[in-house]
Amino acid sequence: MAARALRGPRLVAVTALPGADGGLATAAALGVAIARRGVDEPLGVVVIDPTSAAGRRPTLVSAGSARLLESELRDVVPAAARGAICTVSTDESGFDGALEACRESRAAALVLHAPPQRWRQLVDAGEADAAVICADTSEDRSLLAIAARELIATGIPTGVVTKPPGLVAARRALAGIEAGGYLGARAARLAARLLFSQRGQAMPITLFLAVATVLAGVFLAIVGAAATSASRHQRAADLAAVSAARSMRDDHHRLFLPAVLPSGMPNPAHLSDAEYRSRAAGAAREAVKRNDGGEVTVSVTFPDATFAPTRVRVALRGQPDLDGGRDEAEIEVHAIAEAYPPPSTAATAVPAVASGGGYSGPLAERQGEGMRPDVARAFDAMAAAASRDGHALAINSAFRSDAEQAALFAANPDPRMVARPGTSLHRCGTELDLGPPSAYGWLAANATRFGFVQRYSWEAWHYGFTAGPAPCSDAGDRVSAANAKGPDGAMSGTALPSFVPARYREPITRASTRWSVPGNVLAAQLLAESNFNPLAVSPVGASGIAQFMPATAAAYGLRDPFDPDAAIDAQAHLMSDLLRQFGDVSLALAAYNAGPAPVQACSCVPAYPETQAYVARILGLMGGVGAIAPPALEVRLVG
């Protein structure tokens, strides 16, 4: 059957799963690709983002069709003409009204960037003409056939994007211009296949689609008469274990929040270990309820015996009802899942002094990026405020030398998106490219309080520091490195966490400054190692507040591991060496716990439950306090 011509507005629903980046950029790139199919004038395409009501600003140059849609919609919803497309931002409460307004517009197509649950609703209800999933396809392959069967049955053309977009490609797409590279090519192919194909002639769906429903928490009905009761319930156990691990991943940081607010009132965000486990068990049982119609006994246990477990085991036993009848054979299946810190690539150390650009003063390091010291101090304050409001700011780019800018421009020679070498303010050490996209609204409303301004209306991520000396000035070169020190004098640029006892704040600060190790890293380690007990002794012979083994203590000149001040200094010395060796906080922590050899062997956090739980706990303790933004935990089935 011939492909049908585009009639509108037709709806493409795009979603991105936890762990998969670039959903909004993919939606924008797809919108641009559809718009570009117009012969003389781009087709009118609206890209809808219901994850934020902050809205985006129009670009200076936009297609006539995009401006027409903007004028038609802006009295109803936050609309902006951006290049070839018109973007509409809303929040969940205004989603239905925004979608209806866009449906009534003169758009040829609507591209919706939807959260997984909303995406699933649209697909199930038959409202979407096409569907796209951005997914990390490295895990859960055993569950893939379930979703493939379901989505093929809908007849909705569906595509999968498995590579995250690069920073420049994402910027170009969000500005409404062709993204280029993998994202641009993939978007063009999807536009041709999805909206211009006959409904019911869905292109073959890769088995990777199951990741969409598993990791997004959209539980699938167990279907298929050919499946045995054991296989059906094994899938139910798998889904239940993943659901419990997702609950643990989402709640893990709450274990380490203060139990009491500064006002003396209980902190509603804090969870006890019992509450943490109970919520995970509840998520597992709810998943079983949704995916199994029989009478089964659900057992949820936590193989990690320690505080804040990150591994969960779900076992099902009973005689389930299947296909309207009763299977007499008792089934007993189990699944194990875990929340784990993702392996990281070692980062290149930031030099102490900038060179090769317009700034030649000292560099302060934040999240592996260099910047002028006063900028670092202002960022610390802004990151702390954002954390209190529920946002963890990430620095994607900061100081860039002219050579680095030249390489970036050579790869993307579009001065509207990448400044020419020698002209970018990034060479001045005052500019930060910030994320994640969920924080753009907060930044727009609050960044000026900390001396930052959004440099360009079309770059929601780019903020420049204006409260100090001018960029690339002699006064800027003379900014003292002392300004990079945080309230406790540590080069981490953050105050020590509130859980640090007063007795140990000064030794931690002193060691942090001496060995250039963030104070919050040292503090989190001491809490995890000994709960700040200077007389602690482990069953394997580790001693003192920092739990040094005798050989390691001797190697670092620590004569008395029960002397807390000396032990903290040796701890910082050891962490400084490990950070230099591995270039990454997660890997350095793993090496502190398991030794450098297994970490070096795989360039990852080794698959030791104790080490993975240790790293996960430290990252949870560090979360939201500024100097280092730890990676989010990931979820996987392990048994």
C-alpha positions as CSV (number, residue, x, y, z in Angstrom):
1,M,0.0,0.0,0.0
2,A,1.4,3.4,-0.9
3,A,2.5,5.8,1.9
4,R,-0.1,8.3,2.7
5,A,0.5,12.0,2.5
6,L,0.8,14.0,5.7
7,R,-2.5,15.4,7.0
8,G,-2.6,17.3,10.2
9,P,-2.3,17.7,12.8
10,R,-0.9,14.3,13.3
11,L,0.7,13.4,16.7
12,V,4.1,11.8,17.3
13,A,4.6,10.9,20.9
14,V,8.3,10.8,22.1
15,T,9.5,9.6,25.4
16,A,12.9,9.0,27.1
17,L,13.5,6.4,29.8
18,P,15.4,6.8,33.0
19,G,19.0,6.6,32.1
20,A,18.4,7.6,28.5
21,D,19.2,11.2,27.7
22,G,17.9,13.5,25.0
23,G,14.1,13.0,24.8
24,L,13.3,16.7,24.3
25,A,16.2,17.2,21.8
26,T,15.0,14.1,19.9
27,A,11.5,15.5,19.7
28,A,12.8,18.9,18.5
29,A,15.0,17.2,15.9
30,L,12.1,15.1,14.7
31,G,9.9,18.3,14.5
32,V,12.6,20.0,12.4
33,A,12.9,17.0,10.1
34,I,9.1,16.9,9.5
35,A,9.0,20.7,8.9
36,R,11.8,20.4,6.4
37,R,9.7,18.1,4.2
38,G,7.8,21.2,3.0
39,V,8.8,22.2,-0.5
40,D,8.8,26.0,-0.6
41,E,8.1,26.7,3.1
42,P,8.6,24.5,6.1
43,L,5.5,22.7,7.3
44,G,3.9,24.0,10.4
45,V,5.1,21.8,13.3
46,V,4.5,22.2,17.0
47,V,6.8,20.6,19.5
48,I,5.1,20.2,22.9
49,D,7.0,19.8,26.2
50,P,4.8,19.1,29.2
51,T,7.7,18.7,31.6
52,S,8.0,22.5,32.3
53,A,5.8,25.5,32.1
54,A,8.7,27.9,32.0
55,G,8.7,28.2,28.2
56,R,11.4,29.1,25.7
57,R,12.2,32.3,24.0
58,P,11.7,32.8,20.3
59,T,14.8,32.7,18.1
60,L,15.7,35.8,16.0
61,V,15.2,33.9,12.7
62,S,12.2,31.7,12.4
63,A,10.2,30.2,9.5
64,G,6.9,31.9,8.6
65,S,5.0,28.8,9.4
66,A,6.5,28.7,12.9
67,R,5.7,32.4,13.5
68,L,2.2,31.9,12.3
69,L,1.7,29.1,14.8
70,E,3.2,31.2,17.5
71,S,0.8,34.0,16.9
72,E,-2.1,31.6,16.8
73,L,-1.2,29.8,20.1
74,R,0.6,32.3,22.3
75,D,-2.6,33.7,23.8
76,V,-3.5,30.2,25.0
77,V,-0.2,28.5,25.8
78,P,3.5,29.6,26.1
79,A,4.4,29.3,22.4
80,A,7.7,30.4,20.8
81,A,8.8,30.3,17.1
82,R,12.2,28.7,17.1
83,G,13.7,28.1,13.7
84,A,11.6,25.8,11.6
85,I,9.3,24.8,14.5
86,C,7.0,26.3,17.2
87,T,7.6,25.1,20.7
88,V,4.9,25.0,23.4
89,S,5.7,24.5,27.1
90,T,3.3,23.5,29.8
91,D,3.1,21.5,33.0
92,E,1.1,18.4,33.7
93,S,-1.9,20.3,35.0
94,G,-2.2,22.3,31.7
95,F,-1.2,19.4,29.4
96,D,-4.7,18.5,28.2
97,G,-5.6,22.1,27.4
98,A,-2.3,22.7,25.6
99,L,-2.7,19.6,23.5
100,E,-6.3,20.5,22.5
101,A,-5.2,24.0,21.5
102,C,-2.4,22.6,19.4
103,R,-4.8,20.1,17.8
104,E,-7.1,23.0,16.8
105,S,-4.2,25.0,15.3
106,R,-3.1,25.1,11.7
107,A,-0.2,22.8,12.5
108,A,0.6,20.0,10.0
109,A,2.0,17.8,12.8
110,L,2.5,17.8,16.6
111,V,5.5,16.3,18.2
112,L,5.0,15.6,21.9
113,H,7.8,15.0,24.4
114,A,5.9,13.0,27.0
115,P,6.9,11.4,30.3
116,P,6.7,7.6,30.0
117,Q,3.4,7.2,31.8
118,R,1.7,9.8,29.6
119,W,3.3,8.4,26.5
120,R,1.9,5.0,27.3
121,Q,-1.6,6.4,27.8
122,L,-1.5,8.1,24.4
123,V,-0.3,4.9,22.7
124,D,-2.8,2.7,24.5
125,A,-5.7,5.1,23.7
126,G,-4.7,5.2,20.0
127,E,-4.3,9.0,20.1
128,A,-0.7,8.9,18.8
129,D,-0.1,8.4,15.1
130,A,3.5,7.4,15.7
131,A,5.7,6.7,18.7
132,V,9.4,7.2,19.4
133,I,11.4,5.9,22.4
134,C,14.9,7.1,23.5
135,A,16.3,4.1,25.4
136,D,19.5,2.7,26.8
137,T,19.4,-0.8,25.4
138,S,22.2,-2.4,27.4
139,E,20.1,-4.2,30.0
140,D,17.0,-6.4,30.4
141,R,17.1,-8.1,27.1
142,S,15.2,-11.1,28.4
143,L,12.0,-9.0,28.7
144,L,12.1,-7.4,25.3
145,A,9.7,-9.7,23.5
146,I,6.8,-8.7,25.7
147,A,6.7,-5.1,24.7
148,A,7.5,-5.9,21.1
149,R,4.4,-8.0,20.8
150,E,2.2,-5.4,22.4
151,L,3.4,-2.5,20.3
152,I,3.3,-4.3,17.0
153,A,-0.3,-5.2,17.8
154,T,-1.2,-1.6,18.1
155,G,-0.3,-0.9,14.4
156,I,1.3,2.4,15.4
157,P,4.6,3.1,13.5
158,T,7.3,3.1,16.2
159,G,11.0,4.0,16.3
160,V,13.8,3.7,18.8
161,V,16.7,6.1,19.3
162,T,19.6,4.4,21.1
163,K,22.4,7.0,21.0
164,P,22.1,10.1,23.2
165,P,22.5,13.4,21.2
166,G,25.7,15.3,21.5
167,L,25.6,18.7,23.2
168,V,25.9,20.7,19.9
169,A,23.3,18.6,18.1
170,A,20.9,19.0,21.0
171,R,21.4,22.8,21.0
172,R,20.8,23.0,17.3
173,A,17.6,20.9,17.5
174,L,16.2,22.9,20.4
175,A,16.9,26.1,18.4
176,G,14.8,24.7,15.6
177,I,17.5,24.0,13.0
178,E,18.7,20.7,11.5
179,A,20.7,18.9,14.2
180,G,23.3,17.2,12.0
181,G,25.2,14.0,12.8
182,Y,23.5,10.9,14.1
183,L,20.6,12.8,15.6
184,G,19.8,14.7,12.4
185,A,20.1,11.6,10.2
186,R,18.0,9.5,12.6
187,A,15.3,12.2,12.8
188,A,15.1,12.4,9.0
189,R,14.7,8.7,8.7
190,L,12.1,8.6,11.5
191,A,10.1,11.5,9.9
192,A,10.0,9.6,6.6
193,R,9.0,6.3,8.2
194,L,6.6,7.4,10.9
195,L,4.3,10.2,9.7
196,F,4.5,9.3,6.0
197,S,3.7,5.6,6.4
198,Q,0.3,4.0,6.4
199,R,-1.1,3.4,9.9
200,G,-1.2,-0.3,10.5
201,Q,2.0,-0.8,8.4
202,A,4.2,-0.3,11.4
203,M,7.9,-0.6,10.7
204,P,9.5,-3.6,12.4
205,I,10.0,-2.8,16.1
206,T,13.2,-3.8,17.7
207,L,13.1,-5.8,20.8
208,F,14.7,-2.9,22.6
209,L,11.2,-1.5,23.2
210,A,10.8,-3.5,26.3
211,V,13.2,-1.3,28.1
212,A,10.6,1.5,27.7
213,T,8.0,-0.2,29.8
214,V,10.3,-1.9,32.3
215,L,12.5,1.0,33.4
216,A,9.7,3.6,33.1
217,G,7.6,1.7,35.5
218,V,4.8,1.1,33.1
219,F,3.9,-2.5,34.0
220,L,2.9,-4.7,31.1
221,A,0.2,-7.4,31.3
222,I,1.6,-10.8,31.0
223,V,0.1,-12.1,27.7
224,G,0.6,-15.0,25.3
225,A,-1.1,-18.4,25.5
226,A,2.0,-20.2,24.5
227,A,4.0,-19.1,27.6
228,T,4.2,-21.5,30.5
229,S,3.1,-20.5,34.0
230,A,6.8,-20.5,35.2
231,S,7.9,-18.2,32.4
232,R,4.9,-15.9,33.0
233,H,5.7,-15.6,36.7
234,Q,9.4,-15.3,36.1
235,R,8.6,-12.2,34.1
236,A,6.3,-11.0,36.9
237,A,9.2,-11.6,39.4
238,D,11.6,-9.8,37.1
239,L,9.3,-6.8,36.9
240,A,8.7,-6.8,40.6
241,A,12.4,-6.8,41.4
242,V,13.1,-4.0,38.9
243,S,10.2,-2.0,40.4
244,A,11.7,-2.5,43.9
245,A,15.1,-1.5,42.7
246,R,13.7,1.6,41.1
247,S,12.1,2.6,44.4
248,M,15.4,2.1,46.2
249,R,17.2,4.2,43.5
250,D,14.7,7.0,43.9
251,D,14.6,6.9,47.7
252,H,18.3,6.2,48.4
253,H,19.3,9.8,48.9
254,R,16.5,10.4,51.4
255,L,18.1,8.1,53.9
256,F,20.9,10.6,54.3
257,L,18.8,13.7,54.7
258,P,18.7,15.2,58.2
259,A,15.9,13.7,60.3
260,V,15.1,17.0,61.8
261,L,14.8,20.4,60.1
262,P,16.6,23.5,61.4
263,S,13.3,24.6,62.9
264,G,13.2,21.4,65.1
265,M,10.3,19.9,63.1
266,P,10.6,16.4,61.6
267,N,12.0,16.4,58.1
268,P,9.2,14.9,55.8
269,A,11.8,14.1,53.1
270,H,13.9,11.9,55.4
271,L,13.4,8.1,55.4
272,S,14.5,5.6,58.0
273,D,16.1,2.4,56.8
274,A,12.8,0.5,57.7
275,E,10.7,2.9,55.7
276,Y,13.2,2.7,52.7
277,R,12.8,-1.1,52.7
278,S,9.1,-1.0,53.2
279,R,8.6,1.3,50.2
280,A,10.7,-1.0,48.0
281,A,8.7,-4.1,49.1
282,G,5.5,-2.2,48.5
283,A,6.6,-1.4,44.9
284,A,7.4,-5.1,44.3
285,R,4.1,-6.3,45.6
286,E,2.2,-3.7,43.5
287,A,4.1,-4.9,40.4
288,V,3.1,-8.5,41.1
289,K,-0.5,-7.5,41.6
290,R,-0.5,-5.8,38.2
291,N,1.2,-8.6,36.4
292,D,-0.1,-11.8,37.9
293,G,-3.7,-12.9,38.3
294,G,-3.0,-15.9,40.5
295,E,-2.7,-16.5,44.2
296,V,1.0,-16.3,44.9
297,T,3.0,-15.6,48.0
298,V,5.4,-12.7,47.5
299,S,8.6,-12.6,49.5
300,V,10.8,-9.5,49.4
301,T,14.2,-9.7,51.0
302,F,17.4,-7.6,50.9
303,P,20.6,-9.7,50.4
304,D,22.7,-6.7,51.6
305,A,22.7,-7.0,55.4
306,T,24.0,-3.4,55.8
307,F,22.2,-0.1,56.3
308,A,20.8,1.3,53.0
309,P,20.8,-1.9,50.9
310,T,20.9,-1.5,47.1
311,R,20.0,-5.1,46.2
312,V,16.6,-6.7,46.4
313,R,15.3,-10.3,45.9
314,V,11.7,-11.0,45.0
315,A,10.4,-14.6,45.2
316,L,6.9,-15.8,44.1
317,R,5.4,-19.1,45.2
318,G,1.9,-20.5,44.6
319,Q,-0.6,-21.8,42.2
320,P,-1.6,-19.0,39.8
321,D,-4.7,-18.6,37.8
322,L,-3.8,-18.4,34.1
323,D,-6.0,-18.0,31.0
324,G,-9.2,-18.4,33.1
325,G,-8.2,-21.8,34.6
326,R,-6.0,-23.1,37.4
327,D,-2.5,-24.4,36.9
328,E,-2.1,-27.3,39.3
329,A,1.7,-27.3,39.4
330,E,3.0,-25.0,42.1
331,I,5.5,-22.5,40.8
332,E,8.5,-21.0,42.6
333,V,10.5,-18.3,40.9
334,H,12.7,-15.4,42.0
335,A,14.5,-12.4,40.6
336,I,17.3,-10.2,42.0
337,A,17.7,-6.5,41.0
338,E,20.0,-3.8,42.2
339,A,20.5,0.0,42.1
340,Y,24.1,0.6,41.3
341,P,26.5,3.5,40.6
342,P,27.2,3.5,36.8
343,P,30.9,3.1,35.7
344,S,32.5,6.4,34.8
345,T,35.3,7.3,32.5
346,A,38.3,8.9,34.2
347,A,38.3,12.6,33.7
348,T,41.2,14.8,32.8
349,A,42.5,16.9,35.7
350,V,41.8,20.6,35.5
351,P,45.0,22.6,35.5
352,A,45.8,25.0,38.4
353,V,46.2,28.0,36.1
354,A,44.3,28.8,32.8
355,S,46.2,29.1,29.6
356,G,45.5,29.3,25.9
357,G,42.5,31.6,26.1
358,G,41.5,35.1,27.3
359,Y,41.9,34.3,31.0
360,S,45.3,33.4,32.5
361,G,44.5,33.3,36.2
362,P,43.9,30.4,38.6
363,L,41.2,27.9,37.9
364,A,38.9,26.4,40.4
365,E,37.5,23.0,39.7
366,R,33.8,22.0,39.9
367,Q,32.5,18.7,38.6
368,G,35.6,18.3,36.5
369,E,35.3,21.7,34.8
370,G,37.6,24.7,35.4
371,M,36.4,28.3,36.0
372,R,37.5,31.6,37.6
373,P,37.6,31.2,41.4
374,D,34.9,33.8,42.1
375,V,32.6,32.1,39.6
376,A,33.1,28.8,41.4
377,R,32.2,30.4,44.7
378,A,29.0,31.9,43.2
379,F,28.1,28.6,41.6
380,D,28.5,26.8,45.0
381,A,25.9,29.2,46.5
382,M,23.6,28.8,43.6
383,A,23.9,25.0,43.6
384,A,23.1,24.8,47.3
385,A,20.0,27.0,46.8
386,A,18.9,24.8,43.8
387,S,19.4,21.7,45.9
388,R,17.1,23.1,48.6
389,D,14.5,23.5,45.9
390,G,14.9,20.0,44.6
391,H,17.3,20.6,41.7
392,A,20.8,19.2,41.3
393,L,22.7,21.5,39.0
394,A,25.2,19.9,36.6
395,I,28.0,21.7,34.8
396,N,28.3,20.6,31.2
397,S,31.1,23.0,30.1
398,A,33.0,25.9,31.6
399,F,36.5,27.3,30.7
400,R,37.6,26.4,27.1
401,S,40.9,27.4,25.6
402,D,41.0,28.8,22.1
403,A,42.3,25.5,20.8
404,E,39.4,23.6,22.4
405,Q,37.0,26.1,20.9
406,A,38.6,25.7,17.5
407,A,38.1,22.0,17.6
408,L,34.5,22.4,18.6
409,F,33.9,24.9,15.9
410,A,35.6,22.7,13.2
411,A,33.2,19.9,14.1
412,N,30.2,22.3,14.1
413,P,30.9,25.3,11.9
414,D,27.8,27.2,12.6
415,P,28.4,30.5,14.5
416,R,24.8,30.7,15.6
417,M,25.4,27.6,17.8
418,V,29.2,27.6,18.4
419,A,31.2,30.8,18.6
420,R,34.3,31.2,16.4
421,P,37.6,30.6,18.1
422,G,38.8,33.7,20.0
423,T,35.3,35.1,20.4
424,S,33.7,32.8,22.9
425,L,33.3,34.0,26.4
426,H,34.0,30.5,27.6
427,R,37.7,31.5,27.1
428,C,37.3,34.0,30.0
429,G,36.4,31.4,32.7
430,T,33.2,33.2,33.5
431,E,30.7,31.1,31.5
432,L,28.9,27.9,32.6
433,D,26.7,25.6,30.5
434,L,24.3,24.2,33.0
435,G,21.8,21.4,33.2
436,P,19.7,19.4,33.5
437,P,16.9,20.7,31.4
438,S,14.5,20.2,34.3
439,A,16.4,23.0,36.1
440,Y,16.2,25.6,33.3
441,G,13.0,27.2,34.7
442,W,14.7,27.4,38.2
443,L,17.8,29.0,36.7
444,A,15.8,31.5,34.7
445,A,14.0,32.6,37.9
446,N,16.9,32.5,40.3
447,A,20.3,32.8,38.7
448,T,20.5,36.6,38.9
449,R,20.4,36.4,42.7
450,F,23.9,34.8,42.5
451,G,25.4,37.0,39.9
452,F,24.7,35.0,36.8
453,V,22.7,36.0,33.7
454,Q,21.4,34.0,30.8
455,R,23.7,35.2,28.0
456,Y,21.5,34.3,25.0
457,S,17.8,33.9,24.8
458,W,18.1,30.8,22.6
459,E,20.5,29.0,25.0
460,A,18.6,28.1,28.2
461,W,21.7,26.4,29.5
462,H,24.3,29.2,29.1
463,Y,24.9,31.5,32.1
464,G,27.7,34.1,32.5
465,F,28.9,35.6,35.8
466,T,28.6,39.4,35.9
467,A,28.9,40.1,39.6
468,G,32.8,40.2,39.5
469,P,35.4,41.7,37.2
470,A,34.6,41.8,33.5
471,P,35.3,38.7,31.4
472,C,38.8,38.5,30.0
473,S,40.0,41.5,31.9
474,D,43.2,42.3,33.9
475,A,41.1,42.5,37.0
476,G,39.7,39.1,36.3
477,D,43.2,37.6,36.0
478,R,43.9,38.9,39.4
479,V,41.0,37.2,41.2
480,S,42.5,35.3,44.1
481,A,42.3,31.5,44.3
482,A,41.3,32.0,47.9
483,N,37.9,33.0,46.6
484,A,37.4,29.4,45.5
485,K,37.3,28.2,49.1
486,G,34.0,27.4,50.6
487,P,32.6,28.5,54.0
488,D,34.7,25.9,55.8
489,G,37.9,26.9,53.9
490,A,37.8,23.8,51.9
491,M,38.5,23.8,48.2
492,S,35.3,21.9,47.6
493,G,33.6,25.2,47.7
494,T,30.8,23.9,50.0
495,A,30.1,23.9,53.7
496,L,30.5,20.5,55.3
497,P,27.3,18.6,55.6
498,S,25.3,19.1,58.8
499,F,25.9,15.5,60.0
500,V,29.6,16.2,60.7
501,P,30.2,16.5,64.5
502,A,31.7,19.8,65.5
503,R,34.8,18.0,66.9
504,Y,35.8,16.9,63.4
505,R,34.8,19.9,61.2
506,E,38.2,21.6,61.6
507,P,40.3,18.5,60.9
508,I,38.3,17.7,57.8
509,T,38.6,21.2,56.5
510,R,42.3,21.3,57.1
511,A,42.9,17.9,55.4
512,S,40.6,18.9,52.5
513,T,42.6,22.1,51.9
514,R,46.0,20.4,52.3
515,W,45.3,17.5,49.9
516,S,42.7,19.2,47.6
517,V,40.0,16.6,48.3
518,P,36.4,17.9,48.6
519,G,35.4,18.1,52.2
520,N,32.0,16.5,51.6
521,V,33.7,13.4,50.2
522,L,35.8,13.0,53.3
523,A,32.8,13.6,55.6
524,A,30.6,11.1,53.8
525,Q,33.4,8.5,54.0
526,L,33.9,8.9,57.7
527,L,30.2,8.5,58.4
528,A,30.0,5.4,56.2
529,E,33.3,4.0,57.6
530,S,32.9,4.4,61.3
531,N,30.0,6.8,62.1
532,F,32.7,9.2,63.3
533,N,33.8,6.7,66.0
534,P,37.6,7.1,66.4
535,L,37.8,3.8,68.3
536,A,36.0,1.7,65.7
537,V,37.5,-1.7,64.9
538,S,36.1,-3.9,62.1
539,P,36.0,-7.7,62.1
540,V,38.8,-7.8,59.4
541,G,41.1,-5.5,61.4
542,A,40.4,-2.1,60.0
543,S,40.9,0.5,62.8
544,G,39.9,4.0,63.7
545,I,37.7,6.8,62.4
546,A,38.8,6.2,58.8
547,Q,39.1,2.4,59.1
548,F,42.7,1.9,57.9
549,M,44.1,-1.6,57.5
550,P,47.6,-1.9,59.1
551,A,49.5,-2.1,55.8
552,T,47.8,1.0,54.3
553,A,48.3,2.9,57.6
554,A,52.0,2.2,57.5
555,A,52.2,3.2,53.8
556,Y,50.8,6.6,54.6
557,G,52.8,7.2,57.7
558,L,49.8,6.8,60.1
559,R,51.4,5.5,63.3
560,D,48.2,5.6,65.4
561,P,44.9,4.9,63.4
562,F,43.0,5.8,66.6
563,D,44.2,9.4,66.5
564,P,41.3,10.9,64.5
565,D,43.1,14.1,63.3
566,A,46.1,12.1,61.9
567,A,43.7,9.4,60.5
568,I,41.6,12.1,58.7
569,D,44.8,13.6,57.2
570,A,46.0,10.2,56.0
571,Q,42.5,9.5,54.6
572,A,42.6,12.7,52.6
573,H,46.2,11.9,51.4
574,L,45.0,8.4,50.2
575,M,41.9,9.8,48.5
576,S,44.1,12.5,46.8
577,D,46.3,9.7,45.4
578,L,43.2,7.7,44.3
579,L,41.5,10.6,42.6
580,R,44.7,11.4,40.7
581,Q,45.0,7.8,39.7
582,F,41.4,7.2,38.6
583,G,40.2,10.8,37.9
584,D,36.7,9.9,39.1
585,V,35.0,10.0,42.5
586,S,33.1,6.8,42.1
587,L,36.2,4.9,41.1
588,A,38.4,6.4,43.9
589,L,35.8,5.5,46.5
590,A,35.6,1.9,45.1
591,A,39.4,1.7,45.3
592,Y,39.4,3.0,48.9
593,N,37.0,0.1,49.8
594,A,38.2,-2.7,47.6
595,G,41.7,-1.7,46.8
596,P,43.0,-0.2,43.5
597,A,43.7,-3.5,41.6
598,P,40.1,-4.6,40.9
599,V,39.1,-1.1,40.0
600,Q,42.0,-0.7,37.6
601,A,41.3,-4.1,36.1
602,C,37.8,-3.1,34.8
603,S,37.9,0.7,35.0
604,C,34.6,0.4,36.9
605,V,33.1,-0.1,40.3
606,P,33.8,-3.8,40.8
607,A,30.8,-6.2,41.1
608,Y,31.3,-6.7,44.8
609,P,28.0,-6.1,46.7
610,E,29.9,-4.5,49.6
611,T,31.8,-2.1,47.4
612,Q,28.8,-1.2,45.3
613,A,26.7,-0.5,48.4
614,Y,29.6,1.5,49.9
615,V,30.0,3.7,46.7
616,A,26.2,4.1,46.5
617,R,26.0,5.2,50.1
618,I,28.8,7.8,49.8
619,L,27.3,9.2,46.6
620,G,23.9,9.5,48.4
621,L,25.5,11.3,51.3
622,M,27.2,13.7,48.9
623,G,24.1,14.3,46.8
624,G,23.0,18.0,46.5
625,V,25.8,19.6,48.5
626,G,27.6,21.3,45.6
627,A,31.1,20.5,44.7
628,I,30.5,17.2,43.0
629,A,27.2,16.1,41.4
630,P,27.2,12.3,41.8
631,P,25.8,10.2,39.0
632,A,22.3,8.9,39.6
633,L,22.1,5.2,40.5
634,E,21.0,2.9,37.7
635,V,18.9,-0.3,37.9
636,R,19.5,-3.7,36.5
637,L,18.5,-7.4,36.9
638,V,21.3,-9.5,38.3
639,G,19.6,-12.9,38.9
